[in-house]
């Protein structure tokens, strides 16, 4: 059992959840994830960790409320308990002195990219952070990124902040820099990761993506999280979650992400209480 320290909606449909997990907090590294279960009979949900405090023994998760299970998470209050919080799982982000690193994040990825930025900056890299959302009111944590970034850019679909458009504007942004980044790391929805990889492939920039397929045990036993990378089958939970974005079979990945949409819709219709999902805060797959 893991006690909930706080849970708050930070922008529509996006929630911050801080829980007591001292063993995880003492070992977690940027890029790793945990699996949580909101109820004893609930779904196991893999979620990237956005921050942690080893002294307090807590981990912080930023997640998007998209259905019944995440709706249960979003209903938690301080003092409640999570039946399951397992981790740290997966491999940590490969960090080193690369030169200039561009971090591209959207949706829940804005939260989980933060510790990556912090560590890469501490290693002496120049950090260019790019955050993407439908509108300015869906952006969050920008003030956290300022101390760990050399530049922070935003892209919004409606043009309410930063560049107007979607991740396709990334090419314009890169061309406007004195020098192209030496490495790009992406975290967010499938659309964001796939299209960023498409843009950087044409520029020859090494690109790392954080894949979030459907997952059950998180230790490589079930094979549910298999993805095809470079023509080979990989398990996101133990081989990832980070992979070469230029080698991922994105068509297959998106199809597998959507394979249980009908079942999820049926479960959502019969769940009580219904999650309070804001349509304007929805993200792509």
Secondary structure, DSSP 4 states (H G I P E B T S, - for coil): -EEEEEEEEEETTEEEEEEE-HHHHTT--TT-EEEEESSTTPPEEEEEEEEEETTTTEEEEEEE--SHHHHHHHT--TT-EESEEEEEESPPPP----SEEEEEEETTHHHHHHHHHHHHHHTT-EEEEEEEESSGGG---HHHHHTT-SEEEEEETTSSSSEES-GGGHHHHHHTSSS--SEEEEES-HHHHHHHHHHHHTTT--EEEE-----SSSSSSS-TTEEEETTEEEEHHHH-SEEETTTB-HHHHHHHHTTTHHHHHHHHHH-SSPP---GGG----
